[in-house]
């Protein structure tokens, strides 16, 4: 099954709602440079297509064309360089989360891409932009994610 086409504005809406499922249509409109009514129509269409399954829930990344999830551990090549890796990487759309961690690595990135080839290309961009080495763990399945807190 091929992933349906998802416009850039729709991807932005999905990204914003993934962070804050209660974001108003007005705020979504401001963030996407669309009118409130245009955002409302797009959100309804995304719901109908099954790309939004709930608010505060997860987005269907397979339908978005990004079914491959991986965690990338980032280690500086030159420890004397400034620790500005999150800023260097912030414009890479495939990076969903960035965590500063204790241990051998400095950061762990959660990414979503379409294919192993896309992952390979992304790793090259991350290494180049941030001047880091990487270690990658590919997710095989997700029994649960974003569990509610009791």
N, C-alpha and C positions, 0 to 999 in steps of 0.2 A: 504494500500500500504506500503510495507516495504521499508526502506531506502536502497539505493544501498551501497555496500561496498566502502569506501573511504580510501585509504591507508594513512598512517601517513605523507608521503612526500607530497601527494596531499592536505591534511589538512593544512600543513605548508604553501604551496603555496597559498591556499585560504586565510589563515590568513594574510599573508604578503600583498596580493593584497587588502584585505579589509581595511588595514591601508593605503596603498599607491598603488592605482590602476595604477599608471604610472611607477611602479618599472620595471627596465629593466630585460630582460631574464638573462643577465649576473649576475646582483645583486641577482636575485632569485636563480640562480644556486649556487652562493657563500653561500647564507643563508641556502640552502637545501642540500649542498654537492652533487649537480648534475651538469652535463655539461649543457652548454647553450642550445644545441640541445635537450637534454632530457627534460629540463624545457619547452622548446617551444612545444614539443610533448604533454607533460602533460597538459599544459594550453589549447591547442587546444582540447584535449580530454575532459577536464573539461567544456569547452564552449559547445561542442557537447552534453554533458550529461545534459546541462542546469544548472550546478552548478555555472557557471559564466554567469551572465546575462548582464553584462556591467562593465565598469571600472569606479570606483567612485560610483558605484551602490552597492546594497546590495547583499549578498550571500544568496542562497536559503538554509536556515538552516534546513528546513523540509527534504529536500533531503539528507542533511548531517547527518540526524539522531538526530538532536537537535532541534525539533520543539517547545519545551517548553522554554519560556523566562520568567525570573523573575528578580526583583530588590530586593537585600538583603541589608538591613540597618545594619551596623556593629557598635556596641557600646562596648568599652573596659569594661571588668569585673573589672580590677584594673587600675584606672586612673593614678596611680603612675608609671606604666610600660612605657617603651619608646614607642613613637608613630612610630613604624616600621611595621605597619600592611601591607602596600603595598608590602614591601619586603618579608614579611612572606608568602603572598598570591600569589606572582607573578608566581609561577610555577604551579598553578592550571589552567589547560587548559580551563575549562568551564567558567572561568571569562573573559568576553569580555572587560569590562571597569571597572575602579575604580576611583571614584570621591571623593575628600575630600570636606566635606560639613559643613556648619554652622547649628547649631540646636542640637537636642538631640543626634543624631548619629554622629560618626566621619567620616564614609565613607559610600558610597552607591556603591554597585557592581551590574553590569548588567551581568547576567549569561545566558547561554543556555545549556539545557540538553535534554535528550531524553524522560524521563518519570518522573512522580511524585516520583517514587522510587529512580531514579537517583538524583533528587533534595534533597530528604531526606538524601541520602548518602553524597552529596556535603555539605549540611549544617553541618553535623557532622564533616567533614574534616575541614571546615572553622573554626568552633568553637574550634576544637582541635589544629589546627596549630597556630591560632592567639590568643587564649584565650580571646574570645569575645562572647557577646550575639548577637543574630540576630533577625531581624524582616523581614519577607518575603512578597512581593507582587507579585502575579503571573499575567502575562499579558494574557488577554483573547483574544484580537485581536489587530492588529496594523494598524489603518487606513492609517497612513503614517509614514515614518521614513527617516532620513538623507535627509531632504528636501534641495534643492539647495537654496543658498542665492541669492536674487535679487540684 
